[in-house]
Amino acid sequence: YDRAIHYLDLVSNDNNIIHWKMHINALIAGDDPRAMSYIDQSMTYVSGLMASNDDDDDDDNDGEADNQRRMLAFLKRRKAHLLADEGSADKAEQLLTQMITDGEEPELARNELTYVRGKNAAPHHADAPRTDAHDAPQQEP
């Protein structure tokens, strides 16, 4: 992921949402310590864009405003994923539950909530006993 992050660092500010999302996903997948900060900064930026669009009465911005709402929902889901990975599953669940309540891409938020709840139920330590099916004791006939 290091090489991908390097190149995505270069293009993530080109106003291409796909590059932006790929950059965020690479930061998370690569366990980059900048991921949470980058997501928080991106959320602030997108929220600011949305606020300035709310001030405009221009109907031409509807498509752009929809893209911004979807981007903010993406950022919230990625933040929840990262919170769960860092051991703050309660905060992640709260964020995702609020998204569902507010109707912010609720189906995707539910999917992420399933991941978070599964992560919360899994053992948190490398030395914790595994519960995989192949590790379960076998019954003799």
N, C-alpha and C positions, 0 to 999 in steps of 0.2 A: 504493500500500500504506500510505502514511502515515495516511490517513483510517481505513482498516480497522484498523490497529494502534491508533490512538487509541481507537476504540470497543471493540475487543477488550481493550485494557488495562482498561477500565472493567468488563467483565463476566467476565474470565478467572478471577476468584476466586469465582465463584458456584457452585462445585462441579459445574459442567456440563462433562463431559469433552469434548464436542464444541466448546464455546467455547475450552477450554484448547488442544486440538489446532489449532483454527483460528488461535489467537493465535500459537502456535509456528510454524506454517506461514507465516503472514504476516510474522513477524519474519525468517525465513530468506529468503523470496521478496523481501522489501524490503531485503535486505542490512543489516538493523539490527545495529549493533555489540553490542547487548545479547543477541543470540540465544544465543550459547554460554553465557553466564553464566546466562541464564534456564533453558536446558536443564539445566545442571549443578545448579542449585537445585531444579528440578523432580524430577530424578533422586534427589537427596538426600531430598526430601520423600516421594516415592512409596516409596523404599526403607525409610524410617522407618515409614510406614504398614504396609508388608508385614511388617516386623519385629515391630510391635506385634500384628498379626494372628496371627503365628506363636506368640506368647506366649499367645494366647487359644485355648481348646479348643472354642470355639463353632462348631458346624457351620453356623450361619446365615450366617457370613461367607464361605462358599465362593464365592458369586457376586461378592461385593465383592473378594475376593482374586484372582479370575480377571481382573476388570477392572483391578486394580492391576498384575498381571503383564503384561497387554496394553499398558497405558499405559507401563510401564517399557520394554518392547520397542519401542514407538513412539518414545520419547525416545532410546533408543540408536540407532535407525535414523536419526533426524533429526540426532543428533550426528555420526554417521558421514558423512552427507551434507554437513554443515557442515565437518567436518574435510577432506573431499575438496575442497570448494570453496576452502578456505583453503590447499591445497597439502600437506596431511598425509594423503595417500592411504594410506600404510603403516599409520598409526594407525587409519584408518577400516576398512581391510581386516582388521586384527587384531580390532577390536571386532566386526565382522560375522561373521567366522569363528568367534569364540568364541560368539556367539549361535547360530549354526548347530549347533555342537558341543553346546551346552547345551540345544538344542531350544526356544529362545525364538523362536517364530514363524519357523521356519527358511525357509519359502517366501518370506516378505516380506524376510527378511534376505538371501536369495539374490538377489532382485530388486535390492535396494539395492547389493549387492556387484557386480552387473553394471554398475550406474551408476558406482560408484566406480572400477572397473577401466577403464571407458570414459573416465572423466574423467582418470585417470592416464595413459592412452595418448594423449590429445589434446594438441596443442601448448599450452603454458602462456603464451605471449606473444602479444599482439595483432599484432605484426609478423611472427610465424612464418608460414611458407608454409601455405596452406590445402590440404587434401587432398580437398576435395569432388569428386564425380564430374564436375561441370560445369567444374571447373578443370583437369581432366586433359587432356593434349594429345590432339588428335583424330588418328586415323590416316586417311590418305587411301586410298581404294579402289584 
